[in-house]
Amino acid sequence: MRNDRLADTDDFSALYERGMATRRTVLGDSHVDRVQSAITDFDFPFQELITEAAWGTVWSRPGWSKRERSMVTIALLAALGHDEEVAMHVRATANTGASREDIAEALLHVAIYAGVPAANRAIKIAKQVFDETGAGKMG
């Protein structure tokens, strides 16, 4: 198992470290800790890749806020039908500042540009996450 490597941060690049910091900011420590504790030799290269590429590069770029990246990410994941990732990123809006209204607007774009069924599914997922997390009503 490669979890022992996780304790030795000297092996990681600055890009990985920046990615991990951003990942924790967006997804929260408990989510990241849960993922980190489950890493094996099999998925370590994948986790390293997404930490560096998605979180260290794309999510850490200047120019867009975490809120804006969150809305775009939710729309893309919904359009592609990645339900678990939609739920994870809707939960992450508690950390990114994207509101329920922002998510609703993003999913309206999904309906027009990617299809009503994709948006309908994502809306159901978002509502379920709102119910689970106790997120307030819109407005």
Long-range contacts (C-beta under 8 A, 24 or more apart in sequence): 1-39, 1-40, 1-41, 2-39, 2-40, 2-41, 2-44, 3-36, 3-37, 3-39, 3-40, 5-44, 6-36, 6-39, 13-52, 15-52, 15-56, 15-57, 16-48, 16-51, 16-52, 16-56, 17-56, 18-55, 18-56, 18-60, 19-51, 19-52, 19-53, 19-54, 19-55, 19-56, 19-57, 19-59, 19-60, 20-51, 20-55, 20-56, 22-55, 22-56, 22-59, 22-60, 23-51, 23-55, 23-59, 25-66, 25-95, 26-55, 26-59, 26-66, 26-70, 26-92, 26-95, 26-96, 27-88, 27-91, 27-92, 27-95, 28-92, 28-94, 28-95, 31-88, 31-91, 65-96, 65-97, 66-95, 66-96, 66-97, 67-96, 67-97, 67-98, 67-102, 69-96, 70-96, 70-97, 70-98, 70-102, 71-98, 71-102, 71-103, 71-105, 71-106, 72-106, 74-98, 74-103, 74-106, 74-107, 74-122, 74-126, 75-106, 75-107, 75-109, 75-110, 75-114, 77-122, 78-106, 78-107, 78-110, 78-114, 78-118, 78-119, 78-121, 78-122, 79-110, 79-113, 79-114, 79-115, 79-118, 80-118, 81-118, 81-121, 83-121, 83-122, 83-125, 86-122, 86-125, 86-126, 87-125, 87-128, 87-129, 90-125, 90-126, 90-129, 90-130, 91-129, 91-133, 94-133, 94-135, 99-138, 100-126, 100-130, 100-135, 100-136, 100-137, 100-138, 101-138, 101-139, 104-138
